[in-house]
Amino acid sequence: MDTELRIIISGGGTGGHIFPAVTIANAIRAKRPDANILFVGAEGRMEMQRVPAAGYEIKGLPICGFNRSNLLQNFALPYKMLKSDFMVRRILKQFRPMAAVGVGGYASYPTLKAAARMGIPCLIQEQNSFAGKTNKIRGKVARKICVAYEGMERFFPADRIMMTGNPVRQALLETTVSREDAIRSFGLDPSKKTILFVGGSLGARTVNESILRHLDELKKADCNDLQVIWQTGRYYSAQIAEELKQAGQPENLVVTDFISDMGAAYRAADLVVSRAGASSISEFCLIGKPVILVPSPNVAEDHQTKNAMALVADEVIRMAEGK
Protein backbone atom coordinates (compact mmCIF):
# COMPACT_ATOMS: atom_id res chain seq x y z
CA MET A 1 0.00 0.00 0.00
CA ASP A 2 1.32 3.44 -0.94
CA THR A 3 1.42 5.49 2.29
CA GLU A 4 3.60 8.35 1.08
CA LEU A 5 1.86 11.69 1.51
CA ARG A 6 1.96 13.71 -1.74
CA ILE A 7 0.66 17.28 -1.79
CA ILE A 8 0.52 19.84 -4.59
CA ILE A 9 0.60 23.52 -3.56
CA SER A 10 -0.11 26.10 -6.25
CA GLY A 11 -0.11 29.86 -6.53
CA GLY A 12 2.18 32.82 -6.06
CA GLY A 13 3.00 36.05 -7.83
CA THR A 14 3.62 38.04 -4.65
CA GLY A 15 5.05 37.37 -1.23
CA GLY A 16 1.51 37.53 0.14
CA HIS A 17 0.79 34.25 -1.66
CA ILE A 18 4.24 32.66 -1.56
CA PHE A 19 5.08 32.99 2.14
CA PRO A 20 1.78 31.41 3.32
CA ALA A 21 2.28 28.62 0.78
CA VAL A 22 5.77 27.85 2.08
CA THR A 23 4.50 28.05 5.67
CA ILE A 24 1.81 25.48 4.84
CA ALA A 25 4.44 23.21 3.32
CA ASN A 26 6.65 23.59 6.39
CA ALA A 27 3.73 22.73 8.68
CA ILE A 28 2.99 19.59 6.65
CA ARG A 29 6.65 18.56 6.79
CA ALA A 30 6.73 19.16 10.56
CA LYS A 31 3.93 16.62 11.01
CA ARG A 32 4.97 14.30 8.20
CA PRO A 33 8.71 14.56 7.48
CA ASP A 34 8.26 11.96 4.74
CA ALA A 35 5.72 14.13 2.86
CA ASN A 36 6.44 14.72 -0.82
CA ILE A 37 5.45 18.32 -1.62
CA LEU A 38 5.48 19.85 -5.08
CA PHE A 39 4.77 23.48 -5.89
CA VAL A 40 3.25 24.75 -9.13
CA GLY A 41 3.87 28.39 -10.01
CA ALA A 42 3.88 30.81 -12.90
CA GLU A 43 6.97 31.16 -15.06
CA GLY A 44 8.83 34.42 -14.51
CA ARG A 45 7.13 35.15 -11.20
CA MET A 46 8.95 35.40 -7.88
CA GLU A 47 7.82 31.97 -6.64
CA MET A 48 10.21 30.41 -9.13
CA GLN A 49 13.09 31.74 -6.98
CA ARG A 50 11.60 31.90 -3.48
CA VAL A 51 10.19 28.38 -3.35
CA PRO A 52 13.46 26.58 -4.28
CA ALA A 53 15.25 28.86 -1.79
CA ALA A 54 12.91 27.46 0.86
CA GLY A 55 13.91 23.93 -0.09
CA TYR A 56 11.00 22.80 -2.26
CA GLU A 57 10.67 21.73 -5.88
CA ILE A 58 8.50 23.85 -8.16
CA LYS A 59 7.13 23.42 -11.68
CA GLY A 60 6.43 26.53 -13.76
CA LEU A 61 3.44 27.16 -16.02
CA PRO A 62 3.32 29.80 -18.78
CA ILE A 63 0.07 31.16 -17.31
CA CYS A 64 -0.29 34.93 -16.92
CA GLY A 65 -2.97 37.51 -16.33
CA PHE A 66 -4.79 39.87 -18.67
CA ASN A 67 -2.60 42.89 -19.47
CA ARG A 68 -4.82 45.98 -19.45
CA SER A 69 -1.98 48.42 -20.12
CA ASN A 70 -0.74 46.67 -23.27
CA LEU A 71 -3.56 44.88 -25.07
CA LEU A 72 -1.28 43.55 -27.81
CA GLN A 73 0.43 41.30 -25.27
CA ASN A 74 -2.85 39.48 -24.67
CA PHE A 75 -2.91 37.77 -28.08
CA ALA A 76 -0.82 34.91 -26.69
CA LEU A 77 -2.97 34.55 -23.58
CA PRO A 78 -5.34 31.81 -24.92
CA TYR A 79 -2.34 29.75 -26.05
CA LYS A 80 -0.65 30.15 -22.66
CA MET A 81 -3.83 29.08 -20.87
CA LEU A 82 -4.25 25.98 -23.05
CA LYS A 83 -0.59 25.06 -22.66
CA SER A 84 -0.83 25.52 -18.89
CA ASP A 85 -3.89 23.24 -18.77
CA PHE A 86 -2.00 20.55 -20.68
CA MET A 87 1.14 20.89 -18.58
CA VAL A 88 -0.63 20.80 -15.24
CA ARG A 89 -2.63 17.69 -16.18
CA ARG A 90 0.65 15.96 -17.00
CA ILE A 91 2.17 17.13 -13.71
CA LEU A 92 -0.79 15.80 -11.74
CA LYS A 93 -0.74 12.44 -13.52
CA GLN A 94 2.97 12.01 -12.86
CA PHE A 95 2.99 13.25 -9.27
CA ARG A 96 -0.35 11.65 -8.23
CA PRO A 97 -1.12 14.05 -5.34
CA MET A 98 -3.53 13.11 -2.59
CA ALA A 99 -4.65 16.72 -2.27
CA ALA A 100 -4.15 20.07 -4.00
CA VAL A 101 -3.81 23.34 -2.09
CA GLY A 102 -4.39 26.69 -3.78
CA VAL A 103 -3.23 29.96 -2.22
CA GLY A 104 -4.27 32.34 -4.98
CA GLY A 105 -2.37 33.72 -7.95
CA TYR A 106 -2.23 32.78 -11.63
CA ALA A 107 -1.02 29.20 -11.24
CA SER A 108 -3.77 28.27 -8.78
CA TYR A 109 -6.48 28.47 -11.41
CA PRO A 110 -5.36 25.77 -13.88
CA THR A 111 -3.95 23.59 -11.09
CA LEU A 112 -7.14 23.42 -9.02
CA LYS A 113 -9.27 23.22 -12.16
CA ALA A 114 -7.42 20.12 -13.36
CA ALA A 115 -7.22 18.60 -9.86
CA ALA A 116 -10.98 18.90 -9.35
CA ARG A 117 -11.69 17.27 -12.72
CA MET A 118 -9.38 14.40 -11.79
CA GLY A 119 -11.15 13.84 -8.48
CA ILE A 120 -8.27 15.13 -6.36
CA PRO A 121 -9.51 16.84 -3.14
CA CYS A 122 -8.86 20.59 -3.26
CA LEU A 123 -8.31 23.06 -0.43
CA ILE A 124 -8.13 26.85 -0.76
CA GLN A 125 -6.32 29.20 1.59
CA GLU A 126 -7.76 32.72 1.21
CA GLN A 127 -5.63 35.32 2.99
CA ASN A 128 -7.72 38.43 2.40
CA SER A 129 -10.99 39.77 3.77
CA PHE A 130 -12.11 40.16 0.14
CA ALA A 131 -11.59 36.94 -1.80
CA GLY A 132 -9.52 36.98 -4.98
CA LYS A 133 -11.06 36.07 -8.34
CA THR A 134 -9.22 32.75 -8.68
CA ASN A 135 -10.22 31.60 -5.22
CA LYS A 136 -13.84 32.69 -5.68
CA ILE A 137 -14.15 30.61 -8.84
CA ARG A 138 -12.28 27.57 -7.58
CA GLY A 139 -14.04 27.77 -4.20
CA LYS A 140 -17.07 26.23 -5.89
CA VAL A 141 -15.25 22.89 -6.19
CA ALA A 142 -12.96 23.02 -3.16
CA ARG A 143 -13.63 20.63 -0.28
CA LYS A 144 -12.50 23.20 2.31
CA ILE A 145 -11.77 26.94 2.25
CA CYS A 146 -9.48 28.23 5.01
CA VAL A 147 -10.04 31.90 5.86
CA ALA A 148 -8.78 34.56 8.27
CA TYR A 149 -11.75 36.92 8.41
CA GLU A 150 -15.40 36.70 9.43
CA GLY A 151 -18.14 37.08 6.83
CA MET A 152 -16.44 35.06 4.09
CA GLU A 153 -19.66 33.17 3.36
CA ARG A 154 -20.46 35.97 0.93
CA PHE A 155 -17.76 34.50 -1.30
CA PHE A 156 -17.75 30.78 -0.46
CA PRO A 157 -20.21 28.03 0.56
CA ALA A 158 -20.64 28.48 4.32
CA ASP A 159 -20.48 24.75 5.09
CA ARG A 160 -16.97 24.47 3.60
CA ILE A 161 -15.39 27.44 5.37
CA MET A 162 -12.84 26.89 8.13
CA MET A 163 -11.68 29.84 10.27
CA THR A 164 -7.97 29.05 10.52
CA GLY A 165 -6.31 32.45 10.34
CA ASN A 166 -3.40 33.05 7.99
CA PRO A 167 -0.21 30.99 7.97
CA VAL A 168 2.59 33.03 9.50
CA ARG A 169 6.30 32.51 8.92
CA GLN A 170 7.57 30.59 11.95
CA ALA A 171 10.92 32.37 11.78
CA LEU A 172 9.14 35.52 12.95
CA LEU A 173 7.93 33.83 16.09
CA GLU A 174 10.98 31.70 16.76
CA THR A 175 13.65 34.37 16.38
CA THR A 176 15.75 34.79 19.52
CA VAL A 177 17.81 37.76 18.33
CA SER A 178 17.72 40.77 20.66
CA ARG A 179 16.61 44.20 19.50
CA GLU A 180 20.17 45.48 19.81
CA ASP A 181 21.68 42.64 17.77
CA ALA A 182 18.90 42.94 15.19
CA ILE A 183 19.64 46.63 14.70
CA ARG A 184 23.38 45.97 14.49
CA SER A 185 22.75 43.35 11.79
CA PHE A 186 21.52 46.21 9.60
CA GLY A 187 24.58 48.31 10.43
CA LEU A 188 22.57 50.75 12.55
CA ASP A 189 22.81 52.22 16.06
CA PRO A 190 20.84 50.40 18.82
CA SER A 191 20.54 53.63 20.80
CA LYS A 192 18.35 55.25 18.12
CA LYS A 193 14.68 54.80 17.30
CA THR A 194 14.19 52.74 14.16
CA ILE A 195 11.43 52.95 11.55
CA LEU A 196 10.93 50.04 9.15
CA PHE A 197 9.33 50.79 5.77
CA VAL A 198 8.05 47.65 4.03
CA GLY A 199 6.51 47.99 0.58
CA GLY A 200 5.82 44.33 0.01
CA SER A 201 7.87 41.91 -2.08
CA LEU A 202 7.39 43.93 -5.29
CA GLY A 203 7.59 47.34 -3.66
CA ALA A 204 5.22 50.26 -3.07
CA ARG A 205 5.65 53.17 -5.46
CA THR A 206 3.92 55.83 -3.34
CA VAL A 207 5.84 54.84 -0.21
CA ASN A 208 9.13 54.86 -2.10
CA GLU A 209 8.43 58.23 -3.69
CA SER A 210 7.50 59.71 -0.33
CA ILE A 211 10.83 58.70 1.18
CA LEU A 212 12.77 60.05 -1.81
CA ARG A 213 10.97 63.39 -1.52
CA HIS A 214 11.97 63.72 2.13
CA LEU A 215 15.62 62.72 2.13
CA ASP A 216 16.62 66.13 3.50
CA GLU A 217 14.29 65.71 6.48
CA LEU A 218 15.69 62.23 6.99
CA LYS A 219 19.22 63.61 7.09
CA LYS A 220 18.13 66.09 9.76
CA ALA A 221 16.46 63.28 11.70
CA ASP A 222 19.87 61.66 12.12
CA CYS A 223 20.59 64.37 14.66
CA ASN A 224 17.35 63.51 16.46
CA ASP A 225 18.20 59.87 17.10
CA LEU A 226 16.09 58.47 14.26
CA GLN A 227 17.10 55.90 11.64
CA VAL A 228 15.31 54.02 8.86
CA ILE A 229 15.34 50.56 7.28
CA TRP A 230 13.80 50.83 3.81
CA GLN A 231 12.73 47.76 1.83
CA THR A 232 12.13 49.11 -1.67
CA GLY A 233 10.95 45.99 -3.46
CA ARG A 234 12.70 44.37 -6.40
CA TYR A 235 10.85 46.33 -9.07
CA TYR A 236 12.06 49.74 -7.87
CA SER A 237 15.51 48.92 -6.50
CA ALA A 238 17.62 49.93 -9.51
CA GLN A 239 15.80 53.24 -10.00
CA ILE A 240 16.06 54.12 -6.30
CA ALA A 241 19.76 53.22 -6.18
CA GLU A 242 20.38 55.67 -9.04
CA GLU A 243 18.37 58.45 -7.39
CA LEU A 244 20.16 57.97 -4.08
CA LYS A 245 23.49 58.09 -5.89
CA GLN A 246 22.59 61.51 -7.27
CA ALA A 247 20.92 62.91 -4.16
CA GLY A 248 23.22 61.37 -1.59
CA GLN A 249 22.14 58.61 0.78
CA PRO A 250 21.70 59.64 4.42
CA GLU A 251 23.91 57.78 6.89
CA ASN A 252 20.87 56.85 8.97
CA LEU A 253 19.17 55.08 6.04
CA VAL A 254 19.63 51.40 5.14
CA VAL A 255 18.19 50.45 1.74
CA THR A 256 17.50 46.92 0.49
CA ASP A 257 15.25 45.46 -2.18
CA PHE A 258 14.32 42.39 -0.10
CA ILE A 259 14.65 41.42 3.55
CA SER A 260 15.20 37.71 4.00
CA ASP A 261 15.15 37.80 7.81
CA MET A 262 11.92 39.62 8.62
CA GLY A 263 12.13 38.36 12.20
CA ALA A 264 15.23 40.50 12.73
CA ALA A 265 13.67 43.45 10.85
CA TYR A 266 10.55 43.42 13.01
CA ARG A 267 12.63 43.01 16.16
CA ALA A 268 14.74 46.03 15.18
CA ALA A 269 11.76 48.28 14.43
CA ASP A 270 10.11 50.66 16.87
CA LEU A 271 7.54 51.52 14.22
CA VAL A 272 6.54 49.72 11.00
CA VAL A 273 5.10 51.44 7.92
CA SER A 274 3.66 48.87 5.53
CA ARG A 275 1.19 47.96 2.85
CA ALA A 276 -1.90 46.15 4.13
CA GLY A 277 -1.42 42.72 2.63
CA ALA A 278 -3.26 40.01 4.53
CA SER A 279 -0.16 38.04 5.47
CA SER A 280 1.58 41.17 6.71
CA ILE A 281 -1.41 42.12 8.86
CA SER A 282 -1.43 38.65 10.41
CA GLU A 283 2.23 39.07 11.27
CA PHE A 284 1.67 42.51 12.78
CA CYS A 285 -0.99 41.09 15.07
CA LEU A 286 1.66 38.78 16.51
CA ILE A 287 4.75 40.99 16.77
CA GLY A 288 3.13 43.63 18.96
CA LYS A 289 4.66 46.70 17.31
CA PRO A 290 3.00 50.03 16.33
CA VAL A 291 2.10 49.90 12.63
CA ILE A 292 0.96 52.47 10.08
CA LEU A 293 -0.87 50.74 7.22
CA VAL A 294 -0.81 52.26 3.71
CA PRO A 295 -3.17 50.12 1.60
CA SER A 296 -2.30 49.77 -2.06
CA PRO A 297 -5.01 51.17 -4.35
CA ASN A 298 -3.75 49.04 -7.24
CA VAL A 299 -4.92 45.62 -6.09
CA ALA A 300 -8.04 43.71 -7.11
CA GLU A 301 -11.24 44.99 -5.51
CA ASP A 302 -9.18 47.34 -3.29
CA HIS A 303 -8.79 44.38 -0.93
CA GLN A 304 -5.92 45.91 1.07
CA THR A 305 -8.15 48.73 2.27
CA LYS A 306 -10.74 46.13 3.23
CA ASN A 307 -8.05 44.16 5.11
CA ALA A 308 -7.02 47.26 7.04
CA MET A 309 -10.57 48.30 7.85
CA ALA A 310 -11.42 44.78 9.02
CA LEU A 311 -8.50 45.03 11.46
CA VAL A 312 -9.68 48.47 12.63
CA ALA A 313 -13.24 47.21 13.09
CA ASP A 314 -11.98 44.24 15.13
CA GLU A 315 -9.95 46.58 17.36
CA VAL A 316 -12.98 48.85 17.90
CA ILE A 317 -15.02 45.82 18.98
CA ARG A 318 -12.28 44.71 21.37
CA MET A 319 -12.08 48.19 22.91
CA ALA A 320 -15.86 48.29 23.31
CA GLU A 321 -15.76 44.92 25.05
CA GLY A 322 -12.92 46.09 27.27
CA LYS A 323 -10.43 43.53 26.00
Secondary structure, 3 states (H helix, E strand, C coil): CCCCCEEEEECCCCHHHHHHHHHHHHHHHHHCCCCEEEEEEECCCCHHHHHHHCCCEEEEECCCCCCCCCHHHHHHHHHHHHHHHHHHHHHHHHHCCCEEEECCCCCHHHHHHHHHHCCCCEEEECCCCCCCHHHHHHCCCCCEEEECCCCHHHCCCHHHEEECCCCCCHHHHHCCCCHHHHHHHCCCCCCCEEEEEECCCCCCHHHHHHHHHCHHHHHHHHHHCEEEEEECCHHHHHHHHHHHHHHCCCCCEEEECCCCCHHHHHHHCCEEEECCCHHHHHHHHHHCCCEEECCCCCCHHHHHHHHHHHHHHHHHHHHHCCC
